[in-house]
Amino acid sequence: MTTLVETEEQKALRSAVAALGKRYGRDYLTKVVADGRHPDELWSEAAKLGYLGVNLPEAYGGGGCGIAELSIVLEELGAAGSPLLMMVVSPAICGTVIARFGTEEQKRAWLPGLADGTRTMAFGITEPDAGSNSHRITTTARRDGDTWLLNGRKVFISGVDIADATLIVGRTEDARTGSLKPCLFIVPRDADGFGRRRIDMELHGAEKQFELTLDDVRLPADALVGDEDAGLLQLFAGLNPERVMTAAFAIGMGRYALSRAVEYARERTVWKAPIGAHQAIAHPLAQSHIELELARLMMQKAAFLYDSGDDIAAGEAANMAKYAAAEACVKAVDQAVHTLGGNGLTREFGLASLITASRVSRIAPVSREMILNYVSHQTLGLPKSY
């Protein structure tokens, strides 16, 4: 039976990470973005404290915990105004997939570095023409002697410029059926034929977005992660943690925006009373708090199910958590900006940039409409429209 009460260890982790986040905060991250840098100092300190690899096996330098603990780390950093987006990708997706399905050599080569922050890995699944349909991925891998040849394109891939490698989702031909099935390959950043182009985004973040091209990228046999026949099982071993961590990212952002609005509503006085005394201000903020707390409950359920090994139930819960957190985040940010009025659009208060950032959680890594499709088909048993 799951409990909705965090363990003493989880509470201690939450408190410690919150303290780390406050030492850096929104001003630090804003300056990092303005300088065109990456949050290396925060990344390095979080790694040294064991936070980045808290979900990875102890035998390979990790904390031996799960996605529940990793989501706490990201949520609290976000609530302090300094989230680390690459946590969603490097330890949560790539680290989890390698820990669950990698060979002993792959685990030794990658997990210690992912855990201590000295190595990072990006994740490449989205394609220009496939959208959310993973069955239409056109990046293909074919055997050529004892090597693999990869060809294809990826788009909106985060952090490729700083990653040592990218875990690429390709498709191989099933020898028995002739149909294509998804497989995962570790592609080093300097591999011949592996090109990247930065996408110019209105979204201002430390982690940049890239379009990737794979033109006859030749990889050794051991670049394949896991069993060639496992297909979707291995893929969703990474996608479910991604949804949980995206929820943590959104909840943290929503909490940060809400805290700034509450602080302002307590102090800003008009007509002899703080504006927070008026229900037109107070009630929407209270509603946002409730919605963020509810989203966190679903995120905790999803993380518990995943860490317990129930992949099917975790898939449903992770999608719901991501949906709920994104909606709560967007509303919290919007209400925070509205509470501050004109000040909500100034650089001094730093909330306006979150309007764009909060939208990301509705769009990526899967849109809210595709989550509604999943729930209507898988949970409610309604027929597909496609």
DAVENCOR-V720302 format. One record per residue. RES is the residue in one letter. D_FIRST is the distance of its C-alpha to the first C-alpha in Angstrom with 2 decimals. Layout:
res = [RES | RES]
d_first = [D_FIRST | D_FIRST]
//
This chain:
res = [M | T | T | L | V | E | T | E | E | Q | K | A | L | R | S | A | V | A | A | L | G | K | R | Y | G | R | D | Y | L | T | K | V | V | A | D | G | R | H | P | D | E | L | W | S | E | A | A | K | L | G | Y | L | G | V | N | L | P | E | A | Y | G | G | G | G | C | G | I | A | E | L | S | I | V | L | E | E | L | G | A | A | G | S | P | L | L | M | M | V | V | S | P | A | I | C | G | T | V | I | A | R | F | G | T | E | E | Q | K | R | A | W | L | P | G | L | A | D | G | T | R | T | M | A | F | G | I | T | E | P | D | A | G | S | N | S | H | R | I | T | T | T | A | R | R | D | G | D | T | W | L | L | N | G | R | K | V | F | I | S | G | V | D | I | A | D | A | T | L | I | V | G | R | T | E | D | A | R | T | G | S | L | K | P | C | L | F | I | V | P | R | D | A | D | G | F | G | R | R | R | I | D | M | E | L | H | G | A | E | K | Q | F | E | L | T | L | D | D | V | R | L | P | A | D | A | L | V | G | D | E | D | A | G | L | L | Q | L | F | A | G | L | N | P | E | R | V | M | T | A | A | F | A | I | G | M | G | R | Y | A | L | S | R | A | V | E | Y | A | R | E | R | T | V | W | K | A | P | I | G | A | H | Q | A | I | A | H | P | L | A | Q | S | H | I | E | L | E | L | A | R | L | M | M | Q | K | A | A | F | L | Y | D | S | G | D | D | I | A | A | G | E | A | A | N | M | A | K | Y | A | A | A | E | A | C | V | K | A | V | D | Q | A | V | H | T | L | G | G | N | G | L | T | R | E | F | G | L | A | S | L | I | T | A | S | R | V | S | R | I | A | P | V | S | R | E | M | I | L | N | Y | V | S | H | Q | T | L | G | L | P | K | S | Y]
d_first = [0.00 | 3.79 | 6.61 | 9.93 | 11.93 | 13.52 | 14.09 | 17.68 | 18.61 | 17.59 | 19.51 | 22.40 | 22.46 | 22.59 | 25.40 | 27.33 | 27.31 | 28.36 | 31.26 | 32.27 | 32.22 | 34.46 | 36.97 | 37.49 | 36.63 | 38.07 | 41.68 | 41.04 | 39.48 | 42.22 | 44.87 | 43.31 | 43.42 | 46.95 | 48.16 | 46.76 | 44.72 | 41.16 | 38.93 | 39.66 | 39.62 | 36.13 | 34.84 | 36.46 | 35.26 | 31.63 | 31.96 | 33.57 | 30.79 | 28.30 | 26.65 | 27.77 | 26.29 | 23.11 | 21.16 | 23.65 | 23.71 | 25.25 | 27.74 | 29.34 | 29.45 | 26.13 | 23.51 | 20.97 | 18.16 | 17.05 | 17.77 | 15.59 | 18.23 | 21.11 | 20.42 | 20.61 | 23.97 | 25.39 | 24.30 | 25.92 | 29.03 | 29.33 | 29.02 | 31.89 | 33.92 | 33.93 | 31.29 | 31.72 | 31.56 | 31.96 | 28.53 | 27.22 | 29.52 | 30.23 | 27.08 | 24.47 | 26.20 | 28.79 | 27.13 | 23.93 | 26.08 | 28.32 | 25.60 | 23.93 | 27.15 | 30.14 | 32.54 | 32.86 | 35.96 | 34.28 | 31.46 | 34.09 | 36.29 | 33.86 | 30.62 | 32.35 | 34.42 | 31.62 | 29.70 | 32.75 | 34.02 | 37.31 | 36.60 | 35.16 | 34.57 | 34.87 | 33.35 | 35.64 | 34.50 | 36.20 | 39.65 | 42.46 | 42.63 | 39.13 | 37.33 | 33.74 | 34.57 | 33.49 | 35.24 | 38.54 | 38.43 | 41.93 | 41.64 | 42.44 | 42.55 | 44.98 | 45.89 | 49.26 | 50.00 | 47.39 | 46.42 | 44.73 | 46.52 | 44.54 | 46.05 | 44.67 | 43.86 | 40.89 | 40.79 | 38.93 | 37.67 | 36.78 | 38.19 | 40.16 | 43.00 | 41.04 | 38.86 | 40.01 | 38.88 | 37.23 | 34.61 | 36.34 | 34.90 | 37.69 | 38.20 | 39.72 | 41.36 | 39.66 | 42.40 | 41.41 | 41.14 | 43.07 | 40.43 | 39.07 | 35.54 | 33.92 | 34.13 | 33.70 | 36.58 | 37.16 | 40.41 | 42.14 | 43.60 | 47.15 | 47.02 | 50.27 | 50.00 | 46.88 | 48.02 | 46.51 | 47.81 | 46.42 | 45.65 | 47.20 | 44.46 | 44.84 | 41.44 | 42.17 | 39.67 | 39.96 | 38.54 | 41.10 | 40.71 | 42.58 | 43.87 | 43.93 | 46.37 | 46.08 | 49.53 | 49.68 | 47.29 | 47.55 | 44.59 | 44.29 | 42.19 | 39.52 | 38.91 | 36.61 | 32.95 | 31.02 | 32.04 | 34.67 | 33.14 | 29.49 | 30.46 | 27.88 | 24.91 | 26.30 | 27.35 | 24.02 | 22.46 | 24.55 | 24.52 | 20.82 | 20.83 | 24.12 | 22.72 | 19.95 | 22.75 | 25.14 | 22.80 | 22.75 | 26.53 | 26.99 | 24.86 | 26.79 | 30.05 | 29.33 | 28.49 | 31.72 | 33.83 | 32.42 | 33.10 | 36.67 | 37.21 | 35.96 | 38.20 | 41.11 | 40.56 | 40.70 | 43.93 | 45.88 | 48.22 | 50.26 | 52.40 | 51.56 | 47.78 | 44.94 | 43.93 | 40.31 | 41.57 | 42.23 | 39.51 | 40.64 | 39.43 | 36.61 | 34.72 | 34.31 | 33.05 | 30.53 | 29.45 | 29.05 | 26.88 | 24.56 | 24.44 | 23.75 | 20.83 | 19.35 | 19.97 | 18.26 | 15.00 | 15.24 | 16.32 | 13.35 | 11.06 | 13.61 | 13.81 | 10.16 | 10.48 | 13.87 | 13.23 | 10.69 | 13.72 | 12.97 | 16.39 | 16.93 | 14.05 | 14.75 | 18.35 | 17.92 | 15.79 | 18.20 | 21.15 | 19.98 | 19.29 | 22.71 | 24.39 | 23.08 | 23.86 | 27.30 | 28.27 | 27.23 | 29.09 | 32.25 | 32.43 | 31.87 | 34.59 | 36.94 | 36.56 | 37.07 | 40.25 | 41.43 | 40.88 | 43.17 | 45.74 | 48.34 | 46.76 | 43.67 | 45.86 | 47.43 | 46.82 | 46.67 | 43.35 | 41.92 | 39.87 | 41.97 | 41.00 | 37.35 | 38.41 | 38.96 | 36.09 | 33.52 | 34.71 | 33.64 | 29.96 | 30.88 | 32.91 | 31.30 | 29.76 | 29.49 | 31.05 | 29.30 | 31.26 | 29.88 | 26.31 | 27.37 | 28.84 | 25.63 | 23.64 | 26.55 | 26.95 | 23.53 | 21.44 | 24.21 | 26.31 | 29.51 | 32.41 | 33.34 | 36.45 | 37.20]
//
